[in-house]
Amino acid sequence: MSKIIVIGSGLSAIASIKTLVEKGYKPLVLDFGEKLSKDKELLKNKISKEKKSEWKREEVEKIIQNPTLNNEFPRKLYMGSDFFYFNKNKHLELLMKNPTSSYPPAASLAKNGLSTSWGSAVLPMAECDQQIFPYKSEDIKEYYKKALEKIDYVASHDDMIKKFDLIKDPNHAHNNLTDIEDILRKLGNNKSFNKKFISGHSRLLTNFSETNGCINCGHCMSGCFNDHIYKPEKDLQNFIDNKKIDYLPGVFVDSFKESKIGIEVNCINNKNNFSKFICDKLIVATGALNTTVLYAKSYNLYENKFKLLSKNGTIVPMLSFKLLKDNWPNRHTLPLIFFTLFDQNKTNMYTQISKSNELIIKKLKGKWNKHSILSQFFSNNFLVAHSNLCSDNSDHYSLKINDKNSLQKNIVEITRVENDKKKTIEKLLHNNFKKIFNSINIYPLNFLRKETDSQHNGGSLPMVRKITSLNQVDENGNSNFSKNIYYVDSSVMPKLPATPIGLPIMANAIRIVDKIKPF
Ligand SMILES: Cc1cc2nc3c(=O)[nH]c(=O)nc-3n(C[C@H](O)[C@H](O)[C@H](O)COP(=O)(O)OP(=O)(O)OC[C@H]3O[C@@H](n4cnc5c(N)ncnc54)[C@H](O)[C@@H]3O)c2cc1C
């Protein structure tokens, strides 16, 4: 019998697993862990072994195809497949109640979860965003360091440091692109607004090593053929190979229950067989939505409504007459500049600025390895700003988990609830953003602004100093139902900062697991 079980293999799970292994435990990891289809995986491996010049058009096109390209909200698909977005299976179904918002919040049953295709943009949380958390910034500092240990980190010693700790010396630097350096220098010299924003180079968990890193193939939005964008897969495999963990994929955890014999974890495998595992401590790292469902089912909270926080976003093209000739596809398509607008209480808007990515290029009739005239023109003259608001200023989802229906399936009813203040706040922030960029001769075309979604969700079981409701957990990630079950993913974040949540999730998971007393 394994004494400690972790559910999941995403960012929060791997952070927990690493900490447990370091502390000398051998956890059992239960994971639904769906994988890329065999043919796509073979193709991905083949392409990754070839030189770029040897790539075949049909093969690359096959693997990067993106049928969501013309949707309202194009999804960033992993190798042409959206297998990592969970929508329904035979155990659970997500059902959007508002007809206009067809996309449910991002949830995953994939091996490595949503990190399978994340952008790897990272920042620690700013001090002003930390206030509502039941622990102080100093208490989490060492865990940020731990989270970044042995992970390739691209960042620079620049203005961002004023608000966002660099955490560790970067392993790699960005290529100095003269146009981007010029923009950053002008932003840095901007005296009229410099108390309202911070800008700097992007920070990414990506391998930019010149010898064995990014090959600048221009296809980051499909996932990385070579896995240079960090995902937990290699760490997980190392732990499996070195017998530091037991990993059991293909199991759907249905619920858990604490009794005299310990915590009973009830699972269903691919063949519909039920099984039960018993442990002393359980770490739940199944991603905010799945964790909320598990929690509701385990404690029969079918009448409860859970508030799942989200972050609204926008994409705006920005005209610049001074850009250099774009050399796509011989560059990466990840963000180049981070920009945050803040006030005393919070970072209000976080923006990633990039050159056009392959999805935009494809929309403008570009080919897999070549610009069209239109996409070349666009890429030479426009940058793209992808902004997110914080959860305080954004819409949220209301979740209600229905008891199993006649098909033995739980339905999650999801209603998107609009934030009345959002439009006014957004307008104000975008106007400030525009003024700042206009002052350095870059022109955000707000009339072309497209609304998006951040795909950052959380806060359904918020950490609070003193628990007053069934939906809350304490600073150790425990609810009042059990002090042996720890919730470690973004479900416990009391708010979502406008900045990326991946690194804060990892650091918090390490913090929670590190504090578990020996047993
Ligand atoms: C396209 C995209 C881009 C993003 N880019 C960024 C970015 O640049 N920076 C950033 O900080 N964040 C980004 N995010 C958000 C970030 O990826 C997620 O917040 C983060 O990966 C969530 O990690 P997690 O461990 O909480 O959960 P998940 O990634 O959802 O992992 C859940 C794990 O639990 C397993 N699981 C779930 N339910 C069950 C069950 N019932 N039984 C068994 N196993 C189960 C799954 O198989 C999976 O292994 C992005 C998200 C998306 C979708």
The ligand as an ORCA input file, in Angstrom:
! r2SCAN-3c Opt
* xyz 0 1
  C      -3.171     27.066    -24.620
  C      -2.777     27.409    -23.220
  C      -1.691     28.249    -23.001
  C      -1.311     28.564    -21.692
  N      -0.203     29.342    -21.513
  C       0.210     29.622    -20.267
  C       1.403     30.366    -20.061
  O       2.097     30.757    -20.997
  N       1.785     30.608    -18.775
  C       1.053     30.173    -17.698
  O       1.456     30.408    -16.556
  N      -0.074     29.456    -17.877
  C      -0.504     29.163    -19.123
  N      -1.641     28.411    -19.305
  C      -2.334     27.920    -18.111
  C      -1.579     26.736    -17.511
  O      -1.184     25.862    -18.556
  C      -2.469     25.981    -16.511
  O      -2.927     26.892    -15.537
  C      -1.699     24.873    -15.804
  O      -1.036     24.055    -16.739
  C      -2.653     24.033    -14.952
  O      -1.910     23.005    -14.326
  P      -2.594     22.023    -13.262
  O      -1.544     21.156    -12.748
  O      -3.323     22.844    -12.256
  O      -3.728     21.199    -13.999
  P      -3.846     20.441    -15.443
  O      -2.798     20.942    -16.360
  O      -5.253     20.610    -15.828
  O      -3.526     18.923    -15.090
  C      -4.513     18.059    -14.630
  C      -3.945     16.660    -14.504
  O      -4.863     15.866    -13.759
  C      -5.293     14.724    -14.508
  N      -6.713     14.513    -14.149
  C      -7.707     15.425    -14.168
  N      -8.843     14.896    -13.684
  C      -8.569     13.624    -13.349
  C      -9.338     12.561    -12.777
  N     -10.622     12.715    -12.427
  N      -8.718     11.373    -12.576
  C      -7.402     11.182    -12.896
  N      -6.638     12.160    -13.422
  C      -7.213     13.373    -13.641
  C      -5.047     15.104    -15.967
  O      -4.869     13.935    -16.759
  C      -3.761     15.926    -15.828
  O      -2.641     15.086    -15.710
  C      -2.051     28.075    -20.591
  C      -3.143     27.233    -20.806
  C      -3.498     26.890    -22.094
  C      -4.648     25.953    -22.308
*
